[in-house]
Amino acid sequence: MEPVKKGDALVCSECGVELEVTKKCDCANCEIICCGKPMEVKENSSKGCCC
């Protein structure tokens, strides 16, 4: 997984829990684990609210 950016939302494909990143990660391989699997960045999450 690429480093996460501030404002990214991560989602667990197993249970659906979502997390918001409040500080960017500079790690080359950033994996945040939930339910034993790496969480995925939710599409368009770091672009901010549309309203």
PyMOL Python script that loads the backbone (N, CA, C, O; Angstrom):
from pymol import cmd

cmd.read_pdbstr("""\
ATOM      1  N   MET A   1       0.851  -1.188   0.000  1.00  0.00           N
ATOM      2  CA  MET A   1       0.000   0.000   0.000  1.00  0.00           C
ATOM      3  C   MET A   1       0.888   1.240   0.000  1.00  0.00           C
ATOM      4  O   MET A   1       1.903   1.281   0.695  1.00  0.00           O
ATOM      5  N   GLU A   2       0.516   2.224  -0.760  1.00  0.00           N
ATOM      6  CA  GLU A   2       1.250   3.487  -0.788  1.00  0.00           C
ATOM      7  C   GLU A   2       1.025   4.239   0.519  1.00  0.00           C
ATOM      8  O   GLU A   2       0.054   3.971   1.227  1.00  0.00           O
ATOM      9  N   PRO A   3       1.908   5.173   0.844  1.00  0.00           N
ATOM     10  CA  PRO A   3       1.702   5.960   2.068  1.00  0.00           C
ATOM     11  C   PRO A   3       0.351   6.678   2.046  1.00  0.00           C
ATOM     12  O   PRO A   3      -0.094   7.160   1.005  1.00  0.00           O
ATOM     13  N   VAL A   4      -0.287   6.737   3.207  1.00  0.00           N
ATOM     14  CA  VAL A   4      -1.565   7.424   3.300  1.00  0.00           C
ATOM     15  C   VAL A   4      -1.343   8.913   3.521  1.00  0.00           C
ATOM     16  O   VAL A   4      -0.318   9.328   4.060  1.00  0.00           O
ATOM     17  N   LYS A   5      -2.329   9.715   3.093  1.00  0.00           N
ATOM     18  CA  LYS A   5      -2.246  11.166   3.221  1.00  0.00           C
ATOM     19  C   LYS A   5      -3.288  11.651   4.228  1.00  0.00           C
ATOM     20  O   LYS A   5      -4.293  10.981   4.469  1.00  0.00           O
ATOM     21  N   LYS A   6      -3.039  12.806   4.803  1.00  0.00           N
ATOM     22  CA  LYS A   6      -4.013  13.420   5.696  1.00  0.00           C
ATOM     23  C   LYS A   6      -5.331  13.585   4.944  1.00  0.00           C
ATOM     24  O   LYS A   6      -5.352  14.096   3.824  1.00  0.00           O
ATOM     25  N   GLY A   7      -6.410  13.161   5.549  1.00  0.00           N
ATOM     26  CA  GLY A   7      -7.727  13.269   4.925  1.00  0.00           C
ATOM     27  C   GLY A   7      -8.186  11.988   4.246  1.00  0.00           C
ATOM     28  O   GLY A   7      -9.366  11.852   3.924  1.00  0.00           O
ATOM     29  N   ASP A   8      -7.262  11.033   4.019  1.00  0.00           N
ATOM     30  CA  ASP A   8      -7.659   9.750   3.442  1.00  0.00           C
ATOM     31  C   ASP A   8      -8.601   9.030   4.396  1.00  0.00           C
ATOM     32  O   ASP A   8      -8.456   9.141   5.613  1.00  0.00           O
ATOM     33  N   ALA A   9      -9.549   8.305   3.861  1.00  0.00           N
ATOM     34  CA  ALA A   9     -10.419   7.445   4.658  1.00  0.00           C
ATOM     35  C   ALA A   9     -10.069   6.010   4.302  1.00  0.00           C
ATOM     36  O   ALA A   9     -10.020   5.647   3.127  1.00  0.00           O
ATOM     37  N   LEU A  10      -9.827   5.200   5.318  1.00  0.00           N
ATOM     38  CA  LEU A  10      -9.527   3.794   5.121  1.00  0.00           C
ATOM     39  C   LEU A  10     -10.756   2.990   5.502  1.00  0.00           C
ATOM     40  O   LEU A  10     -11.459   3.335   6.451  1.00  0.00           O
ATOM     41  N   VAL A  11     -11.019   1.910   4.760  1.00  0.00           N
ATOM     42  CA  VAL A  11     -12.180   1.076   5.030  1.00  0.00           C
ATOM     43  C   VAL A  11     -11.752  -0.386   5.095  1.00  0.00           C
ATOM     44  O   VAL A  11     -10.895  -0.830   4.331  1.00  0.00           O
ATOM     45  N   CYS A  12     -12.361  -1.126   6.016  1.00  0.00           N
ATOM     46  CA  CYS A  12     -12.105  -2.565   6.152  1.00  0.00           C
ATOM     47  C   CYS A  12     -13.080  -3.307   5.244  1.00  0.00           C
ATOM     48  O   CYS A  12     -14.290  -3.092   5.311  1.00  0.00           O
ATOM     49  N   SER A  13     -12.546  -4.174   4.400  1.00  0.00           N
ATOM     50  CA  SER A  13     -13.402  -4.925   3.472  1.00  0.00           C
ATOM     51  C   SER A  13     -14.186  -6.024   4.182  1.00  0.00           C
ATOM     52  O   SER A  13     -15.129  -6.566   3.606  1.00  0.00           O
ATOM     53  N   GLU A  14     -13.822  -6.367   5.416  1.00  0.00           N
ATOM     54  CA  GLU A  14     -14.515  -7.416   6.167  1.00  0.00           C
ATOM     55  C   GLU A  14     -15.686  -6.862   6.978  1.00  0.00           C
ATOM     56  O   GLU A  14     -16.821  -7.307   6.807  1.00  0.00           O
ATOM     57  N   CYS A  15     -15.418  -5.892   7.861  1.00  0.00           N
ATOM     58  CA  CYS A  15     -16.453  -5.411   8.785  1.00  0.00           C
ATOM     59  C   CYS A  15     -17.015  -4.035   8.413  1.00  0.00           C
ATOM     60  O   CYS A  15     -18.051  -3.626   8.937  1.00  0.00           O
ATOM     61  N   GLY A  16     -16.331  -3.319   7.507  1.00  0.00           N
ATOM     62  CA  GLY A  16     -16.833  -2.025   7.055  1.00  0.00           C
ATOM     63  C   GLY A  16     -16.423  -0.832   7.898  1.00  0.00           C
ATOM     64  O   GLY A  16     -16.807   0.296   7.588  1.00  0.00           O
ATOM     65  N   VAL A  17     -15.641  -1.053   8.969  1.00  0.00           N
ATOM     66  CA  VAL A  17     -15.210   0.076   9.795  1.00  0.00           C
ATOM     67  C   VAL A  17     -14.387   1.037   8.939  1.00  0.00           C
ATOM     68  O   VAL A  17     -13.648   0.609   8.052  1.00  0.00           O
ATOM     69  N   GLU A  18     -14.517   2.336   9.208  1.00  0.00           N
ATOM     70  CA  GLU A  18     -13.772   3.352   8.470  1.00  0.00           C
ATOM     71  C   GLU A  18     -12.950   4.195   9.437  1.00  0.00           C
ATOM     72  O   GLU A  18     -13.386   4.492  10.550  1.00  0.00           O
ATOM     73  N   LEU A  19     -11.757   4.574   8.996  1.00  0.00           N
ATOM     74  CA  LEU A  19     -10.858   5.439   9.760  1.00  0.00           C
ATOM     75  C   LEU A  19     -10.458   6.617   8.900  1.00  0.00           C
ATOM     76  O   LEU A  19     -10.313   6.474   7.686  1.00  0.00           O
ATOM     77  N   GLU A  20     -10.273   7.799   9.516  1.00  0.00           N
ATOM     78  CA  GLU A  20      -9.779   8.965   8.794  1.00  0.00           C
ATOM     79  C   GLU A  20      -8.347   9.251   9.237  1.00  0.00           C
ATOM     80  O   GLU A  20      -8.058   9.281  10.434  1.00  0.00           O
ATOM     81  N   VAL A  21      -7.464   9.458   8.285  1.00  0.00           N
ATOM     82  CA  VAL A  21      -6.055   9.728   8.565  1.00  0.00           C
ATOM     83  C   VAL A  21      -5.918  11.201   8.949  1.00  0.00           C
ATOM     84  O   VAL A  21      -6.384  12.085   8.229  1.00  0.00           O
ATOM     85  N   THR A  22      -5.272  11.456  10.096  1.00  0.00           N
ATOM     86  CA  THR A  22      -5.086  12.836  10.556  1.00  0.00           C
ATOM     87  C   THR A  22      -3.654  13.310  10.396  1.00  0.00           C
ATOM     88  O   THR A  22      -3.373  14.495  10.572  1.00  0.00           O
ATOM     89  N   LYS A  23      -2.736  12.397  10.063  1.00  0.00           N
ATOM     90  CA  LYS A  23      -1.341  12.749   9.834  1.00  0.00           C
ATOM     91  C   LYS A  23      -0.800  11.840   8.744  1.00  0.00           C
ATOM     92  O   LYS A  23      -0.997  10.627   8.800  1.00  0.00           O
ATOM     93  N   LYS A  24      -0.109  12.415   7.738  1.00  0.00           N
ATOM     94  CA  LYS A  24       0.395  11.619   6.625  1.00  0.00           C
ATOM     95  C   LYS A  24       1.457  10.629   7.102  1.00  0.00           C
ATOM     96  O   LYS A  24       2.108  10.839   8.125  1.00  0.00           O
ATOM     97  N   CYS A  25       1.615   9.569   6.356  1.00  0.00           N
ATOM     98  CA  CYS A  25       2.602   8.532   6.656  1.00  0.00           C
ATOM     99  C   CYS A  25       3.678   8.573   5.574  1.00  0.00           C
ATOM    100  O   CYS A  25       3.368   8.614   4.383  1.00  0.00           O
ATOM    101  N   ASP A  26       4.945   8.561   5.995  1.00  0.00           N
ATOM    102  CA  ASP A  26       6.046   8.590   5.028  1.00  0.00           C
ATOM    103  C   ASP A  26       6.665   7.210   4.809  1.00  0.00           C
ATOM    104  O   ASP A  26       7.683   7.092   4.127  1.00  0.00           O
ATOM    105  N   CYS A  27       6.062   6.167   5.380  1.00  0.00           N
ATOM    106  CA  CYS A  27       6.575   4.803   5.196  1.00  0.00           C
ATOM    107  C   CYS A  27       6.420   4.372   3.742  1.00  0.00           C
ATOM    108  O   CYS A  27       5.448   4.740   3.082  1.00  0.00           O
ATOM    109  N   ALA A  28       7.374   3.595   3.246  1.00  0.00           N
ATOM    110  CA  ALA A  28       7.296   3.086   1.876  1.00  0.00           C
ATOM    111  C   ALA A  28       6.170   2.067   1.745  1.00  0.00           C
ATOM    112  O   ALA A  28       5.540   1.983   0.691  1.00  0.00           O
ATOM    113  N   ASN A  29       5.907   1.296   2.791  1.00  0.00           N
ATOM    114  CA  ASN A  29       4.866   0.275   2.760  1.00  0.00           C
ATOM    115  C   ASN A  29       3.990   0.445   3.999  1.00  0.00           C
ATOM    116  O   ASN A  29       4.282  -0.121   5.052  1.00  0.00           O
ATOM    117  N   CYS A  30       2.935   1.211   3.873  1.00  0.00           N
ATOM    118  CA  CYS A  30       2.058   1.525   4.998  1.00  0.00           C
ATOM    119  C   CYS A  30       0.848   0.592   4.983  1.00  0.00           C
ATOM    120  O   CYS A  30       0.033   0.646   4.061  1.00  0.00           O
ATOM    121  N   GLU A  31       0.728  -0.267   6.006  1.00  0.00           N
ATOM    122  CA  GLU A  31      -0.419  -1.165   6.101  1.00  0.00           C
ATOM    123  C   GLU A  31      -1.068  -1.015   7.463  1.00  0.00           C
ATOM    124  O   GLU A  31      -0.424  -1.200   8.496  1.00  0.00           O
ATOM    125  N   ILE A  32      -2.335  -0.681   7.457  1.00  0.00           N
ATOM    126  CA  ILE A  32      -3.117  -0.609   8.680  1.00  0.00           C
ATOM    127  C   ILE A  32      -4.072  -1.805   8.615  1.00  0.00           C
ATOM    128  O   ILE A  32      -4.847  -1.946   7.669  1.00  0.00           O
ATOM    129  N   ILE A  33      -4.000  -2.659   9.635  1.00  0.00           N
ATOM    130  CA  ILE A  33      -4.687  -3.941   9.622  1.00  0.00           C
ATOM    131  C   ILE A  33      -5.980  -3.897  10.436  1.00  0.00           C
ATOM    132  O   ILE A  33      -6.018  -3.335  11.531  1.00  0.00           O
ATOM    133  N   CYS A  34      -7.040  -4.499   9.886  1.00  0.00           N
ATOM    134  CA  CYS A  34      -8.308  -4.686  10.587  1.00  0.00           C
ATOM    135  C   CYS A  34      -8.844  -6.050  10.157  1.00  0.00           C
ATOM    136  O   CYS A  34      -8.773  -6.391   8.976  1.00  0.00           O
ATOM    137  N   CYS A  35      -9.366  -6.818  11.071  1.00  0.00           N
ATOM    138  CA  CYS A  35      -9.889  -8.166  10.779  1.00  0.00           C
ATOM    139  C   CYS A  35      -8.849  -9.040  10.091  1.00  0.00           C
ATOM    140  O   CYS A  35      -9.194  -9.924   9.307  1.00  0.00           O
ATOM    141  N   GLY A  36      -7.558  -8.789  10.391  1.00  0.00           N
ATOM    142  CA  GLY A  36      -6.483  -9.595   9.839  1.00  0.00           C
ATOM    143  C   GLY A  36      -6.093  -9.264   8.415  1.00  0.00           C
ATOM    144  O   GLY A  36      -5.262  -9.958   7.828  1.00  0.00           O
ATOM    145  N   LYS A  37      -6.680  -8.207   7.838  1.00  0.00           N
ATOM    146  CA  LYS A  37      -6.384  -7.817   6.453  1.00  0.00           C
ATOM    147  C   LYS A  37      -6.035  -6.333   6.390  1.00  0.00           C
ATOM    148  O   LYS A  37      -6.536  -5.544   7.192  1.00  0.00           O
ATOM    149  N   PRO A  38      -5.169  -5.944   5.432  1.00  0.00           N
ATOM    150  CA  PRO A  38      -4.858  -4.511   5.269  1.00  0.00           C
ATOM    151  C   PRO A  38      -6.109  -3.724   4.869  1.00  0.00           C
ATOM    152  O   PRO A  38      -6.894  -4.164   4.029  1.00  0.00           O
ATOM    153  N   MET A  39      -6.276  -2.563   5.481  1.00  0.00           N
ATOM    154  CA  MET A  39      -7.399  -1.693   5.114  1.00  0.00           C
ATOM    155  C   MET A  39      -7.093  -1.025   3.780  1.00  0.00           C
ATOM    156  O   MET A  39      -5.930  -0.869   3.408  1.00  0.00           O
ATOM    157  N   GLU A  40      -8.140  -0.634   3.063  1.00  0.00           N
ATOM    158  CA  GLU A  40      -7.996  -0.010   1.748  1.00  0.00           C
ATOM    159  C   GLU A  40      -8.398   1.458   1.814  1.00  0.00           C
ATOM    160  O   GLU A  40      -9.284   1.832   2.583  1.00  0.00           O
ATOM    161  N   VAL A  41      -7.738   2.295   0.997  1.00  0.00           N
ATOM    162  CA  VAL A  41      -8.103   3.708   0.924  1.00  0.00           C
ATOM    163  C   VAL A  41      -9.418   3.822   0.163  1.00  0.00           C
ATOM    164  O   VAL A  41      -9.553   3.311  -0.949  1.00  0.00           O
ATOM    165  N   LYS A  42     -10.382   4.497   0.775  1.00  0.00           N
ATOM    166  CA  LYS A  42     -11.678   4.708   0.153  1.00  0.00           C
ATOM    167  C   LYS A  42     -11.504   5.683  -1.006  1.00  0.00           C
ATOM    168  O   LYS A  42     -10.846   6.711  -0.853  1.00  0.00           O
ATOM    169  N   GLU A  43     -12.079   5.377  -2.149  1.00  0.00           N
ATOM    170  CA  GLU A  43     -11.926   6.193  -3.356  1.00  0.00           C
ATOM    171  C   GLU A  43     -12.404   7.627  -3.112  1.00  0.00           C
ATOM    172  O   GLU A  43     -13.449   7.851  -2.501  1.00  0.00           O
ATOM    173  N   ASN A  44     -11.615   8.599  -3.603  1.00  0.00           N
ATOM    174  CA  ASN A  44     -11.908  10.038  -3.505  1.00  0.00           C
ATOM    175  C   ASN A  44     -11.969  10.556  -2.084  1.00  0.00           C
ATOM    176  O   ASN A  44     -12.568  11.605  -1.845  1.00  0.00           O
ATOM    177  N   SER A  45     -11.369   9.857  -1.129  1.00  0.00           N
ATOM    178  CA  SER A  45     -11.502  10.259   0.265  1.00  0.00           C
ATOM    179  C   SER A  45     -10.702  11.498   0.637  1.00  0.00           C
ATOM    180  O   SER A  45     -11.150  12.268   1.487  1.00  0.00           O
ATOM    181  N   SER A  46      -9.544  11.722   0.042  1.00  0.00           N
ATOM    182  CA  SER A  46      -8.717  12.859   0.452  1.00  0.00           C
ATOM    183  C   SER A  46      -9.071  14.148  -0.270  1.00  0.00           C
ATOM    184  O   SER A  46      -8.408  15.165  -0.067  1.00  0.00           O
ATOM    185  N   LYS A  47     -10.102  14.130  -1.110  1.00  0.00           N
ATOM    186  CA  LYS A  47     -10.493  15.346  -1.844  1.00  0.00           C
ATOM    187  C   LYS A  47     -11.366  16.256  -1.021  1.00  0.00           C
ATOM    188  O   LYS A  47     -11.595  17.405  -1.399  1.00  0.00           O
ATOM    189  N   GLY A  48     -11.868  15.755   0.124  1.00  0.00           N
ATOM    190  CA  GLY A  48     -12.698  16.595   0.992  1.00  0.00           C
ATOM    191  C   GLY A  48     -14.161  16.511   0.619  1.00  0.00           C
ATOM    192  O   GLY A  48     -14.548  15.839  -0.337  1.00  0.00           O
ATOM    193  N   CYS A  49     -14.945  17.196   1.384  1.00  0.00           N
ATOM    194  CA  CYS A  49     -16.398  17.179   1.212  1.00  0.00           C
ATOM    195  C   CYS A  49     -16.801  17.952  -0.044  1.00  0.00           C
ATOM    196  O   CYS A  49     -16.124  18.896  -0.452  1.00  0.00           O
ATOM    197  N   CYS A  50     -17.898  17.542  -0.638  1.00  0.00           N
ATOM    198  CA  CYS A  50     -18.350  18.194  -1.864  1.00  0.00           C
ATOM    199  C   CYS A  50     -19.257  19.392  -1.578  1.00  0.00           C
ATOM    200  O   CYS A  50     -19.615  20.119  -2.505  1.00  0.00           O
ATOM    201  N   CYS A  51     -19.635  19.612  -0.315  1.00  0.00           N
ATOM    202  CA  CYS A  51     -20.585  20.691  -0.021  1.00  0.00           C
ATOM    203  C   CYS A  51     -19.958  21.828   0.766  1.00  0.00           C
ATOM    204  O   CYS A  51     -20.636  22.805   1.086  1.00  0.00           O
TER     205      CYS A  51
END
""", "prot")
cmd.dss("prot")
cmd.show_as("cartoon", "prot")
cmd.util.cbc("prot")
cmd.orient("prot")
